[in-house]
Amino acid sequence: MADNFLEAHREAYEIKKAKWQLSRTVRSHFLKKKASILKPEDESL
């Protein structure tokens, strides 16, 4: 019983973490794109 609970909890945590990382990646990519539009000469971003 406890093992099943821990397993389910870990799975939910992994999903939450994956979603958070994805949204973070999308956000940083969007900001980089926005910055490159504002400053096209700066490709270091």
N, C-alpha and C positions, 0 to 999 in steps of 0.2 A: 504493500500500500504506500509506504513512505517513498519507496523507489519510484513508483509511478508518479507520485506527486512531484518529486524532485525533477524527474525527467520532463514532465509537462511544463513545469516552471522554467526549466532551462531552455526548453524549446521556445516558449513565449518570449523569454529574454533575448534569445538569438534573433528572433523575428523582429523584435522591437529595435535591437541594435542595428540590424541590417537596414531597416527602414530609416533609422536616424542617419546612418552613414550615407545612404542613398540620397536623402534630402539634403544633406550637408554637401555632398559632391555636386549635386545639381545646382545648389545655391552658389557655391564657390565658382563653378563653371560659368553660371549666369553673370556673376559679378566680374569675372575676368573678361567675358565677352563685352559687357557693358563698358568696362574700363578701356578695352582695346578700341571700342567705337569712339570713346571720348578722346583717347590718346593713341591714334593709329601708329604713330612713329615708335611707340614703346612696345616692343614685342617681348620684352623680358618677363612680362606677366605670363 
